[in-house]
Amino acid sequence: MTAAIPIGFHELPETLEVWRNVSTADEWGGTSTERQEIGEVRAKVSQPAAAEQIEAQQAGSTMTMILHLRPDADVRRGDELKRADGDLLRVKYTIAPSEPVYLRADCELVQSEGDRP
């Protein structure tokens, strides 16, 4: 039986910034939460098909974009992944196959109003 080979960096053409809510204790016994950049990851971002984009727009819904990452990527539900073009991908959930060859993150595309049609 051959061991599974993890996805290679050459298969992950895009670099994304990882932003996460981080809680810290304050001096009064409470906590404060702040969104911080915690690093970068390499990913392959699959674009939704044109039909999926139109259907989502007509339904007033959001589009799901699928990312494939290295199996040890520090990406979690709720993280925001910032693309070079400024778009944000909010991680809805992550899935790892039975053999750790990649990490899949299903994300919601978040565009600021007025950025693009």
C-alpha positions in Angstrom: 0.0 0.0 0.0 1.4 3.4 -1.0 1.2 6.3 1.4 -0.8 9.3 0.3 1.3 12.3 -0.8 0.0 15.7 0.5 -0.9 18.4 -2.0 2.2 20.2 -3.2 2.9 23.9 -3.0 3.2 24.0 -6.8 -0.5 23.1 -6.8 -1.4 26.0 -4.6 -0.9 29.2 -6.7 -2.6 31.8 -4.5 -1.3 33.3 -1.2 -4.0 34.4 1.2 -3.8 36.3 4.5 -5.5 34.6 7.4 -7.5 36.9 9.8 -9.1 35.5 13.0 -10.8 36.9 16.0 -8.4 36.7 18.9 -9.6 37.1 22.5 -7.3 38.5 25.2 -7.9 39.0 29.0 -8.1 42.5 30.2 -7.1 43.9 33.6 -10.7 43.9 34.9 -11.2 40.1 34.5 -13.0 40.3 31.2 -11.9 39.7 27.6 -11.7 41.7 24.5 -11.8 40.4 21.0 -10.0 41.8 18.1 -9.6 40.6 14.5 -5.9 40.0 13.8 -3.8 38.7 10.9 -2.3 35.5 12.1 -0.3 34.5 9.0 -0.6 33.5 5.3 -1.5 30.2 3.6 -1.2 29.0 0.0 -4.4 27.7 -1.6 -6.0 26.7 -4.8 -9.3 28.7 -5.1 -12.0 27.1 -7.2 -14.2 29.7 -8.8 -18.0 29.1 -8.9 -19.4 28.3 -12.3 -21.2 31.1 -14.1 -24.6 29.4 -13.6 -23.9 29.2 -9.8 -23.0 32.9 -9.7 -26.2 33.9 -11.5 -28.4 31.6 -9.4 -26.9 33.0 -6.2 -27.4 36.6 -7.3 -31.0 35.9 -8.3 -31.7 34.3 -5.0 -30.0 37.1 -3.0 -27.7 34.4 -1.6 -24.0 34.1 -1.3 -21.6 32.0 -3.4 -19.6 29.2 -2.0 -16.0 29.0 -3.1 -13.9 25.9 -2.4 -10.3 26.1 -1.3 -7.8 23.4 -1.2 -4.9 23.9 1.3 -2.0 22.0 2.8 -3.3 19.5 5.3 -1.5 21.3 8.2 -2.8 24.8 7.2 -4.0 26.8 10.3 -7.4 27.6 8.9 -10.6 27.4 11.0 -14.3 28.0 10.7 -15.0 31.8 11.1 -11.6 32.8 9.7 -11.4 35.3 6.9 -9.0 34.8 4.1 -8.0 38.0 2.3 -7.1 37.7 -1.4 -4.7 40.0 -3.2 -7.6 41.7 -5.0 -9.1 42.7 -1.6 -12.0 40.1 -1.6 -12.6 38.2 1.6 -13.4 34.6 1.8 -15.2 33.7 5.1 -14.6 30.1 6.1 -17.9 28.3 6.7 -16.3 25.0 7.5 -13.3 22.8 6.8 -13.1 19.2 5.8 -10.1 16.8 5.8 -10.3 13.6 3.9 -9.5 10.2 5.6 -5.9 10.4 4.4 -4.4 13.8 5.2 -3.4 14.9 1.7 -5.2 18.3 1.8 -7.6 20.5 3.8 -10.7 21.7 2.1 -12.3 24.9 3.2 -15.8 25.9 2.0 -15.9 29.7 2.0 -18.5 32.4 1.5 -17.3 35.2 -0.9 -17.7 38.6 0.8 -17.4 41.6 -1.4 -17.7 45.2 -0.2 -20.6 47.1 -1.8 -19.5 49.1 -4.8 -16.3 47.2 -5.4 -17.5 45.3 -8.4 -20.6 44.8 -10.3 
